[in-house]
């Protein structure tokens, strides 16, 4: 904690965590150092916002009490925050939301991490025929196929390897496996919160493992828009089947009782509801997620695949016929070389790296899957610790939106209700009667910007207000589904909300006039690097080779640039397998 003694801003952060602990968590300060460390993993914009807010709050403190913020009492802090809340640009409620959220996921989501040691020593000027950067589904499949073909390959991952956690997104998981600790937000009209992985196995290690096949219409649209070769469903079917078999895509044998109520409500409304399969197996009645570390990466390591963890790529440079890659590994700067480079770090990181190294001049728009969420209370207990999400989704309204269940542990219920004192108390007393549900959309567009001297890319995202009717319809249908499933009330997680029931939910949704009236979040980030032969828009060819750059390939979710509402990882895996197999067929 030496940093806290020397750094005024860090002391302010600690001060606010102690305040939150006193107000919401009975002065539980046992993990206070971890909370501060987690905060400082946040995206640059989050930390900048808090710095600016603290500056203005300090001014308010001096005006009201003639005392600096660090020297006042907790009840005076509450008064300062209430005063500041009237100043719109300060958004003091967001400060409390952030510090409360970090505290809740650690204090109410306790689980010890288990780190798996895996390290390969690298030397300056080491050469590998192929280097794959990023170990998510795209990178895992790419590296494994190359290794199985007896190619010399090194897989680089910026994060570390930790065993799966039993709880759904405990604090240690967000701290160790999520980029920025899960704390990032885009600029733009909706200020959407987004999250991605930074660990061995990538997004497959932190998501729910729900699997959607790419459908024919989606693939036909891709081919039409970008003139992409050999991407019809029939041409992709072999790769779809192979990835499904490898990850054991299957249905769970046991369902929670509330699932029957959701199905019955859907049938009452004549809405199509379907069970979504998962990468999973069941062992002794427990759910086991078949993520990349349990499948492709497991095979890769069994076959002596080379891996370098805690390794960040800084720079690419073409030197004669080779790629020189400057990296930082374990805080040491090195340069390594390869003939073929495969970039598989996800949309935002790929674009950041490519633009920083002037390998692309511009990028197409990225897309999110924005979701709105509601807390739903039922008259009976339907929630428990270590509960997995419900795997049934209402797909009646596809492609406009899907309705499903989200992570609903006590930490997430507390985070969602923090701004409403009565609801928060109800959560504390009756959380086992509550779940969080979502309506998810495919709308809006974003851009990625590099700012000199900043490690984090800046993302802007906007949703046209013309989409408000689709969002309203999504919320209305979600409410109807829950009401007919027998809930007591529904509470939308939004700026100005209230408890909804059969008598007032229509009136509430009708009053929504702006797309910004609701809160949004996402964990699906797609696009930015169109794949195909359309010279006006595509940055890579039909198999992921970067235009105007020899032996450089992209092979992950950043290739998906047309509208895809469903979970993208089934599509990512099939495309990645297709692309690397095409590479191998040309480089025997």
C-alpha positions in Angstrom: 0.0 0.0 0.0 3.1 2.2 -0.3 1.5 3.9 -3.4 -1.4 5.1 -1.3 1.0 7.1 1.0 2.6 8.9 -1.9 -0.2 9.4 -4.4 -3.0 11.8 -3.5 -5.4 10.4 -6.1 -4.9 6.9 -4.8 -5.6 8.1 -1.3 -8.9 9.6 -2.6 -9.8 6.3 -4.2 -9.1 4.4 -1.0 -11.1 7.1 0.9 -14.2 6.5 -1.3 -13.9 2.7 -1.0 -14.0 3.1 2.8 -17.0 5.3 2.4 -18.8 2.8 0.3 -17.9 0.0 2.7 -19.4 1.9 5.6 -22.6 2.8 3.8 -23.3 -0.5 2.0 -21.1 -3.2 3.5 -21.0 -2.8 7.3 -17.4 -1.4 7.2 -16.0 -4.6 5.7 -12.5 -3.4 4.7 -10.8 -6.8 4.5 -10.2 -6.6 0.7 -9.7 -2.8 0.5 -6.3 -3.1 -1.1 -7.7 -5.4 -3.8 -10.5 -3.0 -4.5 -8.0 -0.1 -5.1 -5.9 -2.3 -7.3 -9.0 -3.4 -9.3 -10.0 0.3 -9.8 -6.6 1.1 -11.3 -7.1 -1.6 -13.9 -10.0 0.4 -15.3 -10.0 1.8 -18.8 -8.3 5.2 -19.1 -11.6 7.0 -19.6 -13.0 5.6 -16.4 -10.0 6.7 -14.4 -10.0 10.1 -16.1 -13.6 10.6 -15.3 -13.0 9.9 -11.6 -10.0 12.2 -11.5 -12.1 15.1 -12.9 -15.0 14.3 -10.6 -12.7 14.2 -7.5 -11.3 17.6 -8.5 -14.8 19.2 -8.6 -16.0 17.3 -5.5 -13.0 18.8 -3.7 -14.1 22.3 -4.7 -17.6 21.6 -3.5 -16.2 20.4 -0.2 -14.1 23.5 0.2 -17.2 25.7 -0.5 -19.5 23.8 1.9 -17.1 22.9 4.7 -13.9 24.9 4.1 -12.2 21.5 4.3 -10.6 19.2 1.7 -12.6 16.1 0.8 -10.1 13.7 2.4 -10.7 15.3 5.8 -14.5 15.3 6.1 -16.9 12.8 7.7 -19.0 10.3 5.8 -22.3 12.1 6.4 -20.7 15.2 4.9 -19.6 13.2 1.8 -23.2 12.2 1.3 -24.3 15.8 1.4 -21.5 16.8 -1.1 -22.6 14.0 -3.5 -26.2 15.1 -3.3 -25.2 18.7 -4.1 -22.9 17.6 -6.9 -25.7 15.4 -8.3 -27.6 18.6 -9.2 -24.6 19.6 -11.5 -25.4 17.5 -14.5 -21.9 17.0 -16.0 -20.5 15.7 -12.7 -22.8 12.6 -12.6 -21.9 11.9 -9.0 -24.2 8.9 -9.1 -21.8 7.3 -11.5 -19.0 7.6 -9.0 -21.0 5.7 -6.3 -22.1 3.1 -8.9 -18.5 2.4 -9.9 -17.1 2.1 -6.4 -20.1 0.1 -5.2 -19.8 -2.3 -8.2 -16.2 -3.1 -7.6 -16.8 -3.6 -3.9 -19.9 -5.8 -4.4 -18.2 -8.2 -6.9 -15.3 -8.8 -4.4 -17.1 -8.8 -1.1 -20.2 -10.7 -2.3 -18.5 -12.8 -4.9 -15.6 -14.3 -3.0 -13.6 -17.1 -4.7 -9.9 -17.8 -4.6 -8.1 -17.8 -7.9 -5.9 -20.7 -9.1 -3.1 -19.6 -11.4 -1.6 -22.2 -13.8 2.0 -21.7 -14.5 2.9 -21.9 -18.2 5.9 -20.0 -19.4 8.3 -20.2 -22.3 11.5 -18.3 -22.2 12.0 -16.1 -25.2 15.3 -14.6 -26.4 16.0 -11.5 -28.4 15.8 -12.3 -32.1 14.1 -15.7 -31.7 12.5 -16.9 -34.9 9.3 -18.9 -35.4 7.8 -19.7 -38.7 4.3 -18.7 -37.5 3.3 -16.5 -34.6 -0.3 -16.3 -33.5 -1.2 -13.3 -31.3 -4.3 -13.8 -29.1 -5.5 -17.1 -27.6 -9.3 -16.6 -27.8 -11.4 -19.0 -30.1 -9.9 -17.6 -33.3 -6.3 -17.7 -32.1 -6.6 -21.1 -30.3 -8.0 -22.8 -33.4 -5.4 -21.1 -35.6 -2.4 -22.2 -33.4 -3.8 -25.7 -32.9 -4.3 -26.3 -36.6 -0.8 -25.0 -37.5 0.7 -27.2 -34.8 -1.2 -30.3 -35.8 0.2 -29.7 -39.4 3.7 -29.9 -37.9 4.3 -26.2 -38.5 6.6 -24.2 -36.2 4.3 -22.0 -34.2 4.3 -19.7 -31.2 1.1 -18.6 -29.5 1.3 -15.2 -27.7 -1.2 -14.1 -25.0 -1.1 -10.8 -23.1 -3.0 -12.3 -20.1 -2.3 -15.2 -17.8 -3.9 -18.6 -17.2 -6.3 -19.2 -14.4 -8.6 -22.1 -13.7 -12.3 -21.7 -14.2 -14.1 -20.2 -11.3 -17.1 -22.0 -9.8 -19.1 -18.8 -9.1 -20.5 -16.7 -11.9 -18.1 -13.8 -12.4 -16.6 -13.4 -8.9 -14.4 -10.5 -8.2 -11.1 -12.4 -8.8 -12.3 -13.5 -12.2 -12.9 -9.9 -13.3 -9.6 -8.8 -11.8 -7.5 -11.6 -13.4 -9.3 -12.5 -16.6 -11.2 -9.5 -17.9 -9.5 -6.6 -19.8 -9.5 -3.4 -17.7 -11.0 -5.5 -14.9 -14.3 -5.4 -16.8 -14.5 -1.6 -16.4 -14.7 0.1 -19.7 -17.2 2.4 -21.4 -17.6 3.9 -24.9 -18.0 7.6 -25.7 -21.1 8.4 -27.7 -24.8 9.1 -27.1 -25.5 6.0 -25.0 -22.3 5.6 -23.0 -22.5 1.9 -23.4 -20.4 -0.3 -21.0 -18.4 -3.0 -22.8 -16.2 -5.8 -21.7 -13.8 -8.4 -23.2 -11.3 -11.0 -21.9 -7.6 -10.7 -21.4 -6.5 -14.2 -20.4 -5.4 -17.6 -21.8 -8.4 -18.8 -23.8 -9.8 -15.4 -24.3 -13.6 -14.7 -24.3 -14.4 -18.5 -24.1 -13.1 -18.4 -20.5 -15.5 -15.7 -19.2 -18.6 -16.1 -21.3 -21.5 -18.5 -20.7 -20.6 -20.9 -23.6 -23.9 -20.5 -25.4 -23.6 -21.7 -29.0 -25.4 -20.4 -32.1 -24.6 -21.8 -35.5 -24.2 -19.2 -38.2 -27.4 -19.2 -40.2 -27.8 -19.3 -44.0 -29.3 -15.8 -44.3 -26.4 -14.2 -42.3 -23.8 -16.0 -44.5 -25.6 -15.1 -47.7 -25.7 -11.4 -46.6 -21.9 -11.6 -45.8 -21.1 -13.0 -49.3 -23.4 -10.4 -51.0 -22.0 -7.4 -49.1 -18.3 -8.2 -49.2 -18.1 -10.5 -52.3 -16.6 -13.2 -50.0 -15.7 -16.5 -51.6 -16.8 -19.9 -50.3 -18.8 -18.7 -47.3 -22.2 -20.2 -47.9 -23.7 -22.4 -45.1 -23.1 -25.6 -47.1 -19.4 -24.6 -47.7 -19.0 -23.8 -44.0 -20.9 -26.8 -42.6 -17.9 -29.1 -42.3 -16.1 -26.5 -40.1 -19.2 -25.9 -38.1 -19.6 -29.6 -37.3 -15.9 -30.0 -36.4 -15.9 -27.1 -33.9 -19.2 -28.3 -32.4 -17.7 -31.8 -31.9 -14.5 -30.5 -30.4 -16.3 -28.2 -27.9 -19.0 -30.8 -27.1 -21.9 -28.5 -28.0 -24.8 -30.1 -26.2 -27.9 -29.6 -24.1 -28.0 -29.7 -20.3 -29.9 -32.6 -18.7 -31.3 -30.7 -15.8 -33.2 -27.4 -15.7 -34.1 -25.1 -12.9 -37.9 -25.0 -12.1 -38.3 -21.4 -13.3 -37.4 -22.5 -16.8 -40.8 -24.3 -17.0 -42.5 -21.0 -16.1 -40.6 -19.1 -18.8 -41.5 -21.8 -21.4 -45.2 -21.8 -20.3 -45.3 -18.0 -20.6 -43.8 -18.1 -24.1 -46.3 -20.7 -25.2 -49.2 -18.7 -23.7 -48.2 -15.8 -26.0 -47.5 -18.1 -29.0 -43.9 -17.0 -29.0 -41.1 -19.3 -30.2 -38.7 -20.3 -27.3 -35.7 -22.5 -27.8 -33.0 -24.0 -25.7 -29.6 -22.8 -26.7 -26.9 -25.5 -26.5 -23.6 -24.8 -24.8 -19.9 -25.8 -24.9 -20.3 -28.1 -21.9 -20.3 -31.4 -20.2 -21.8 -32.5 -16.9 -19.7 -34.2 -14.3 -21.3 -35.5 -11.1 -24.2 -33.2 -11.8 -22.0 -30.1 -12.2 -21.7 -28.0 -15.3 -18.2 -28.0 -16.9 -17.6 -25.4 -19.6 -15.6 -26.7 -22.6 -13.8 -23.5 -23.3 -10.6 -23.2 -25.3 -8.4 -24.2 -22.4 -10.4 -27.4 -22.1 -10.4 -28.2 -25.9 -8.2 -26.6 -28.6 -5.6 -25.2 -26.2 -5.5 -28.5 -24.2 -4.8 -30.4 -27.4 -2.2 -27.7 -28.5 -0.3 -28.1 -25.2 -0.6 -31.9 -25.3 1.1 -31.8 -28.7 4.0 -29.6 -27.3 2.6 -26.3 -28.6 4.7 -23.3 -27.7 3.0 -20.5 -25.6 4.2 -17.2 -24.2 1.9 -15.7 -21.6 2.1 -12.2 -20.1 3.4 -11.0 -23.5 2.2 -7.8 -25.1 2.8 -6.9 -28.8 4.1 -3.4 -29.2 5.2 -3.1 -32.8 5.3 -4.8 -36.2 7.9 -4.1 -38.8 8.7 -5.8 -42.1 12.3 -6.7 -42.3 13.1 -8.2 -45.7 10.8 -11.2 -46.0 10.1 -11.5 -42.2 7.9 -9.8 -39.6 9.9 -8.3 -36.7 7.6 -8.1 -33.7 8.6 -6.0 -30.7 7.1 -7.4 -27.5 7.2 -6.8 -23.8 7.4 -10.1 -21.9 7.5 -10.1 -18.1 8.4 -6.4 -18.3 11.3 -7.0 -20.6 11.5 -5.7 -24.2 12.4 -8.2 -26.9 12.2 -8.5 -30.6 11.2 -11.8 -32.2 10.8 -12.7 -35.9 8.4 -14.8 -38.0 7.5 -15.5 -41.5 3.7 -15.5 -41.0 1.8 -13.4 -38.4 -1.8 -14.1 -37.3 -3.5 -11.4 -35.4 -6.4 -12.7 -33.3 -6.9 -10.1 -30.4 -10.5 -9.1 -31.0 -11.9 -6.1 -32.8 -10.7 -3.2 -30.6 -7.2 -4.5 -30.0 -6.7 -5.6 -33.6 -7.7 -2.2 -34.9 -5.5 -0.5 -32.3 -2.5 -2.6 -33.3 -3.0 -2.3 -37.0 -3.5 1.5 -37.0 -0.6 2.1 -34.6 1.7 0.2 -37.0 0.1 1.9 -40.1 -0.9 -1.5 -41.5 -4.3 0.0 -42.2 -5.2 3.6 -42.7 -8.9 3.4 -41.7 -11.2 0.8 -40.3 -14.8 0.0 -40.9 -17.3 0.4 -38.1 -17.4 -2.0 -35.2 -20.6 -3.3 -33.8 -21.9 -4.2 -30.3 -24.9 -6.3 -29.2 -26.4 -3.7 -26.8 -28.6 -5.2 -24.1 -31.1 -3.7 -21.7 -31.7 -5.5 -18.4 -34.4 -5.8 -15.8 -34.5 -7.2 -12.3 -37.5 -9.6 -11.9 -38.8 -10.7 -8.5 -40.9 -13.9 -8.2 -43.1 -15.1 -5.3 -40.8 -18.2 -4.8 -37.1 -18.9 -4.5 -35.6 -19.3 -7.9 -32.0 -18.2 -7.4 -29.0 -19.6 -5.5 -25.3 -19.2 -5.1 -23.3 -20.5 -8.0 -26.3 -20.6 -10.3 -25.7 -20.8 -14.0 -27.8 -18.8 -16.5 -31.0 -20.3 -17.9 -30.3 -21.6 -21.4 -33.7 -21.0 -23.0 -34.2 -17.8 -25.0 -37.2 -16.3 -26.7 -36.3 -16.0 -30.3 -39.8 -15.0 -31.6 -38.6 -11.5 -32.5 -35.3 -12.3 -34.1 -33.6 -10.5 -35.9 -34.9 -7.5 -34.0 -34.0 -8.8 -30.5 -33.6 -11.9 -28.3 -34.8 -12.3 -24.7 -32.8 -14.3 -22.2 -31.4 -14.6 -18.7 -28.2 -12.8 -17.5 -25.8 -13.4 -14.6 -28.0 -13.0 -11.5 -25.8 -13.6 -8.5 -26.2 -11.4 -5.4 -23.3 -9.0 -6.5 -25.1 -8.3 -9.8 -28.5 -7.8 -8.2 -26.9 -5.3 -5.7 -25.1 -3.5 -8.5 -28.3 -3.2 -10.5 -30.4 -1.9 -7.6 -27.8 0.4 -5.9 -29.5 3.6 -6.9 -32.8 2.7 -5.4 -32.8 2.4 -1.6 -36.0 0.4 -1.3 -35.2 -2.0 -4.1 -31.7 -2.5 -2.7 -33.1 -3.5 0.7 -35.5 -5.9 -1.1 -32.5 -7.4 -2.9 -30.6 -7.9 0.4 -33.6 -9.6 2.0 -35.0 -11.6 -1.0 -32.3 -12.0 -3.6 -33.1 -15.7 -3.9 -36.5 -14.7 -5.4 -34.9 -12.5 -8.1 -33.2 -12.9 -11.5 -31.9 -10.5 -14.1 -33.2 -10.9 -17.7 -32.2 -9.1 -20.8 -33.4 -8.1 -24.3 -30.4 -8.0 -26.7 -30.3 -6.1 -29.9 -27.9 -5.6 -32.9 -27.9 -1.9 -33.5 -25.6 1.1 -33.5 -22.1 1.5 -34.8 -18.8 2.4 -33.3 -15.3 3.5 -34.1 -11.9 2.9 -32.6 -9.4 5.7 -32.0 -5.7 5.6 -31.1 -4.4 8.4 -28.8 -0.7 8.9 -28.6 0.9 7.7 -25.3 -2.3 5.9 -24.2 -2.3 2.1 -23.8 -6.1 2.0 -24.1 -7.9 2.6 -27.4 -10.8 5.0 -27.2 -14.1 3.6 -28.5 -17.1 5.8 -29.6 -20.5 4.2 -30.1 -23.8 5.7 -31.1 -27.3 4.3 -31.6 -29.7 6.2 -33.8 -32.8 7.4 -32.0 -34.9 5.8 -34.8 -34.1 2.5 -33.0 -36.0 3.6 -29.9 -39.2 1.8 -31.0 -37.4 -1.5 -31.4 -35.9 -1.1 -27.9 -39.3 -0.2 -26.5 -40.8 -3.2 -28.1 -38.0 -5.4 -26.6 -38.7 -4.1 -23.1 -42.4 -4.4 -23.5 -42.2 -8.1 -24.7 -39.7 -8.8 -21.9 -42.1 -7.4 -19.3 -45.0 -9.4 -20.8 -43.0 -12.6 -20.7 -42.1 -12.1 -17.0 -45.7 -11.1 -16.0 -47.2 -14.2 -17.6 -44.5 -16.2 -15.9 -46.0 -15.1 -12.5 -43.5 -12.5 -11.4 -44.3 -10.0 -8.6 -42.6 -7.0 -10.3 -40.1 -6.0 -12.9 -37.5 -3.2 -12.4 -35.8 -1.9 -15.5 -32.2 -1.0 -14.9 -32.3 2.6 -16.2 -31.9 6.2 -15.2 -35.5 6.9 -14.2 -37.1 3.6 -13.3 -39.8 2.2 -11.1 -41.4 -1.2 -10.3 -43.5 -2.5 -13.2 -46.5 -4.9 -13.2 -49.3 -5.8 -15.5 -51.1 -2.5 -14.8 -48.3 0.0 -15.6 -45.6 -1.6 -17.8 -47.3 -0.5 -21.1 -47.6 3.1 -19.9 -43.9 3.0 -18.8 -42.6 1.8 -22.1 -44.8 4.3 -24.0 -43.1 7.2 -22.1 -39.7 6.2 -23.4 -38.9 8.8 -26.1 -35.2 8.7 -26.5 -32.7 5.9 -27.0 -30.7 7.4 -24.1 -33.6 6.8 -21.6 -32.3 3.3 -20.9 -28.9 1.9 -19.8 -26.9 -0.5 -22.1 -24.1 -2.9 -21.8 -22.5 -5.5 -24.0 -19.9 -8.4 -24.1 -20.0 -9.0 -27.8 -17.7 -6.8 -29.9 -17.5 -7.5 -33.6 -16.2 -6.2 -36.9 -13.9 -3.4 -38.1 -11.9 -5.5 -40.6 -14.2 -6.6 -43.4 -13.3 -9.9 -45.1 -13.9 -10.4 -48.8 -13.1 -9.3 -52.3 -15.0 -6.0 -52.3 -12.1 -3.5 -53.0 -14.2 -0.6 -51.7 -14.6 -1.9 -48.2 -12.6 -5.0 -47.4 -9.3 -4.8 -45.5 -8.5 -8.5 -45.9 -9.3 -11.1 -48.6 -11.8 -13.9 -48.4 -9.5 -15.9 -46.1 -8.2 -13.2 -43.8 -5.0 -12.2 -45.5 -4.3 -8.5 -44.9 -4.4 -6.5 -48.2 -1.1 -5.0 -49.3 0.8 -7.0 -46.6 2.4 -10.3 -47.3 2.1 -13.1 -44.8 -0.1 -11.2 -42.3 -3.5 -12.6 -41.4 -6.5 -11.7 -39.3 -8.6 -14.6 -37.9 -11.2 -13.7 -35.3 -14.4 -11.8 -34.5 -13.1 -8.6 -36.2 -13.9 -10.2 -39.5 -17.7 -10.3 -38.8 -18.9 -7.0 -40.2 -22.6 -7.6 -41.1 -25.4 -7.8 -38.7 -25.2 -10.8 -36.4 -27.6 -10.8 -33.3 -26.8 -14.2 -32.0 -23.8 -15.2 -29.9 -20.9 -14.9 -32.3 -18.4 -17.5 -31.1 -19.8 -20.4 -33.1 -19.4 -18.3 -36.2 -15.9 -17.1 -35.1 -14.7 -20.7 -34.6 -16.1 -22.0 -37.9 -14.6 -19.1 -39.9 -11.2 -19.4 -38.1 -11.0 -23.1 -38.9 -11.9 -22.4 -42.5 -9.3 -19.7 -42.9 -6.4 -21.5 -41.3 -7.2 -24.6 -43.3 -7.1 -22.5 -46.5 -3.7 -21.2 -45.4 -2.4 -24.7 -44.8 -3.6 -25.9 -48.2 -1.6 -23.2 -49.8 1.5 -23.6 -47.6 2.1 -27.3 -47.5 
